Amino acid sequence: MNVYDLFIKPYETYTSLQIILEAAGTFFGILSVFFSIKKNILVYPTGIISTVIYVYLLFNSGLLGDCMINVYYTVMSIYGWVLWGKHSEDHIHVEVSWASKKEWMFGILLFVISLLLVTVIYYYKPYIDHHFSMENTTLGLDHLDWANWLDVLTTSIFLVGMWFMAKQRIENWFFWIIGDIICIPMMIYKELGITSVQYLVFTIMAVIGYANWKKSFKKIQ
């Protein structure tokens, strides 16, 4: 499979609006990660724009888990925006730290709950795809392919990462790095080439973000 088949051919059937929306979602997503690296509160308004766009795009692509996580991102972005504003002396930048054992336990709990919840949603996916009608619909998980199962996994990973970020915990970058790497082939498979490139950029930026946050924490010790 060549570059044309991966990144150009899938878009031949897309409308101009779909292409523009994906490009805009990618732009604001990258901008949001940039502000996150800088510990700048603008990570949240730019992130909200991106996540709202991707709620629409991912739902249409059948990635219900990632669609849900973007709804969650939107809600958590509002929560994080408020939280960062309260913990910032200049209302722009925040100080960061490592997570406590209690926060890690809560993060693990979030991960498990998310795995179960998204699996249940995929169980009912045939019902959702048939416009919430049980006519000629068979519930179950047999219809899931490898990308769907990866979607379940990445949804749970990103959920925990978003929570750690809202709490200004350095560990949030671990989850972004792992989830972003997994999403690259998944988005290519789902014919979202622009988005797959976005996740490649996200991976690189997440590594940089981890290094910067860790360095910043050492400076205030």
HUFEN-V629928 format. One record per residue. N is the residue number from 1. RES is the residue in three letters. PSI is psi as a letter, one per 40 degrees, with the letter a starting at -180 (* if undefined). Layout:
BEGIN
N&RES&PSI  N&RES&PSI
END
This chain:
BEGIN
1&MET&h  2&ASN&a  3&VAL&d  4&TYR&d  5&ASP&d  6&LEU&d  7&PHE&e  8&ILE&d  9&LYS&d  10&PRO&d  11&TYR&e  12&GLU&d  13&THR&e  14&TYR&i  15&THR&i  16&SER&d  17&LEU&d  18&GLN&d  19&ILE&d  20&ILE&d  21&LEU&d  22&GLU&d  23&ALA&d  24&ALA&d  25&GLY&d  26&THR&d  27&PHE&d  28&PHE&d  29&GLY&d  30&ILE&d  31&LEU&d  32&SER&d  33&VAL&d  34&PHE&d  35&PHE&d  36&SER&d  37&ILE&d  38&LYS&e  39&LYS&f  40&ASN&h  41&ILE&e  42&LEU&e  43&VAL&d  44&TYR&d  45&PRO&d  46&THR&d  47&GLY&d  48&ILE&d  49&ILE&d  50&SER&d  51&THR&d  52&VAL&d  53&ILE&d  54&TYR&d  55&VAL&d  56&TYR&d  57&LEU&d  58&LEU&d  59&PHE&d  60&ASN&d  61&SER&e  62&GLY&e  63&LEU&g  64&LEU&d  65&GLY&d  66&ASP&d  67&CYS&d  68&MET&d  69&ILE&d  70&ASN&d  71&VAL&d  72&TYR&d  73&TYR&d  74&THR&d  75&VAL&d  76&MET&d  77&SER&d  78&ILE&d  79&TYR&d  80&GLY&d  81&TRP&d  82&VAL&d  83&LEU&d  84&TRP&d  85&GLY&d  86&LYS&d  87&HIS&e  88&SER&h  89&GLU&d  90&ASP&e  91&HIS&e  92&ILE&d  93&HIS&i  94&VAL&i  95&GLU&i  96&VAL&i  97&SER&i  98&TRP&i  99&ALA&i  100&SER&i  101&LYS&d  102&LYS&d  103&GLU&d  104&TRP&d  105&MET&d  106&PHE&d  107&GLY&d  108&ILE&d  109&LEU&d  110&LEU&d  111&PHE&d  112&VAL&d  113&ILE&d  114&SER&d  115&LEU&d  116&LEU&d  117&LEU&d  118&VAL&d  119&THR&d  120&VAL&d  121&ILE&d  122&TYR&d  123&TYR&d  124&TYR&e  125&LYS&d  126&PRO&d  127&TYR&d  128&ILE&d  129&ASP&d  130&HIS&f  131&HIS&f  132&PHE&f  133&SER&h  134&MET&e  135&GLU&h  136&ASN&f  137&THR&h  138&THR&h  139&LEU&i  140&GLY&a  141&LEU&e  142&ASP&d  143&HIS&e  144&LEU&h  145&ASP&a  146&TRP&d  147&ALA&d  148&ASN&d  149&TRP&d  150&LEU&d  151&ASP&d  152&VAL&d  153&LEU&d  154&THR&d  155&THR&d  156&SER&d  157&ILE&d  158&PHE&d  159&LEU&d  160&VAL&d  161&GLY&d  162&MET&d  163&TRP&d  164&PHE&d  165&MET&d  166&ALA&d  167&LYS&e  168&GLN&f  169&ARG&h  170&ILE&d  171&GLU&e  172&ASN&d  173&TRP&d  174&PHE&d  175&PHE&d  176&TRP&d  177&ILE&d  178&ILE&d  179&GLY&d  180&ASP&d  181&ILE&d  182&ILE&d  183&CYS&d  184&ILE&d  185&PRO&d  186&MET&d  187&MET&d  188&ILE&d  189&TYR&d  190&LYS&e  191&GLU&f  192&LEU&g  193&GLY&d  194&ILE&d  195&THR&d  196&SER&d  197&VAL&d  198&GLN&d  199&TYR&d  200&LEU&d  201&VAL&d  202&PHE&d  203&THR&d  204&ILE&d  205&MET&d  206&ALA&d  207&VAL&d  208&ILE&d  209&GLY&d  210&TYR&d  211&ALA&d  212&ASN&d  213&TRP&d  214&LYS&d  215&LYS&d  216&SER&d  217&PHE&d  218&LYS&d  219&LYS&d  220&ILE&e  221&GLN&*
END
